[in-house]
């Protein structure tokens, strides 16, 4: 057990540049990977797109570029526009071409399964991406009774991670930092 704690400490102490997935087998053994071989692995850490830092200087210009699409999606799906802007800023820095190491794409960094679930055919299309991401966020807000902390945590780590941890923010440093970042952007926009 001590070895596992030491390994996890080392694991979370170094920068992580890929999404990390966890699987617990029927005998309680825990497996971590950045390349899950089945859907039994659950994502526990979601990283930013590779080009996030390069996109950051252009975020305010691109925010204006996508303002109408965000406002339309916010109105249509009854989600606070400021929250959508905060999520987009944290996810992609308003770079519609952003791609994460795990394959999340676009302004709201949609994974293939999430895109499919919300009818997004072209994840690189800003209109489809924002619409699909907004619908997902709306569903998370509904699922967690409008609790922003939990909905934002679920957007990052997945709703199953939040549920597995007793409807609390999962104890993943990346997710905890993500929630703080999004809520800070939300309250200061």
N, C-alpha and C positions, 0 to 999 in steps of 0.2 A: 504494500500500500504506500509506503514511504517513497518507493521508487516511482510509482505512478504520480504522486504529488510533485515530486521533483521534476519529472518529465513534463507535467502540465505547466509548472511554473516556468520552465525553460521555454515551452511551447508558446505561452502567452507573453513572454518577456521580449521576444524578438519580433520584428515587423512581419506581419503575415501578408503575403501578396496574392493569395488565392482564397477562394471560399473554402471553408473547412466543414466537413460532414462527419457525423458521428453515428455509429451503429452499436447497439447492445444486443448480443446474441442471447439465445435461450438460457445459457448458463451464466449470464451476467458479465461476460467478457465485453470490454469496450474497445471499439475500433475507430480510429480517426483516419480521414483521407481527404485529399483535395480532388480526387477523381472517383466518385461513387460508382460502383459497379451495378447497383440496383436501387430501386426506390425505397428500400428499407433504410438507407442512410438518410439522415435528416440534417439539413444545413444548420450549423450552429454559429458560423461566422460568415458574414457577407462583406467583401472588401469593395473598395471604390474601383471605378474603371481605371485602367492603366493611364489614361490621358487626363485624369481629373485635374491634376496640378497645372497642366498646360492650358486647360480650358478656363481655369479660375479667373485669370485677368480679363476675360471676355464675358464673364457671367452677367454683368449688369447690362451690357449691350444686348446679349441674347435674351435676357429676361424681358426686355421691351419687345424683342422680336416675337416672343411666344406669349405675350401678355393676353392677346385676344383669345387664343386657344385655351389658355388656362382659365380665363374668366368664363368662357362658354362651358367648359367641362364642369367648373365649380357650380355654376348656376343649374346646369342640367341635372347634376347628380347630388345637389344639395350638400356640397363639401366646401368648407371655408377656403376661399381663394388664397389667403395667406398661408394656410397649411400646405396647399399644393405647391406654392412657390418654395416653401421651406424644404419640402421633400425633394423637389427637383434640384434645388441648390445643393443639397447634401448628396444626392444620388449621382448627379452628372455635371454639376456646375453649368447647367443649361447647354450641354453639348449633345446635340441630337445624334451624333455619330459615336457616342461613348459606348465602349464594349468592355465588360469586366472579364477577368481571367476565367470566370466560370460560365461566361456566355450570356450574362444579363446585357440587354441592349437598350439604347435610347435614353431619352430625357428622364424617364422614371425607372430606368434599369429593369425592364421586364424580363423574367426568365421565360424560356419557351413554354413551359406548362402553364404559367400564369397568363401569358399572352393568349394561348389557346383557350383557356378557361373563360376569358373575357372577349373572345372573338377578334383578337388583334391578328391580322394576317401579316402585316408588315411592321415589325417592331421598330424599324428605323423611321417610319413615317410619324412626324411629330403629333399630328392630329390623332391617329390611332393609338399611339403610345400614351399620350396624355389622357385620352378617353379611357383606355383600358386600366391604366394605373390609378385613375380617379375612381373608377368603379370598384377596383380592388380595395382601395383605401376606404371607400364608403362602406363596403362590406365588413371590413375590419372594425370600423367605428361602430357599426351596428352590432357585430359579434361581441365587442367588449364594452357595450353600453356607453358609448361616446367617451370612453376613457382615452384621452390622447396619448398618455404614456404607453398604454398597452397596445393601442392601434399602431403607433409608430414603431414600437418594439417588434410587433408582428410583421410589419412591412419589411423590416430588416432581417429578422431571424425566422420568420414564418409563424403562422398562427398556432401550429402544433407545438412549437417550442414554448410559446407563452402559456398555452393550456397545460403542457407537461409540467411547468414550473408553478402550478397553482394559480394561474392568472396573475402572475407577477412578471416584471421585466426579467428575462433570463439572465443568469449570472455570467454572461459572456462580456468581457471588457469591450469588444467592438460594438456590441448591441447597446450596452449601457452608454458608451460615448456617442453613438449615433442618436439615441433618444435625446441626450443633452444637447447635441448640436442642432437637431431639427427643432426642438422646442425653443432653443435660444434664437434661432433664425425666425421662427414663428412669432415669438413675442417682441422681437425687435424689428419687424418689417413694417 
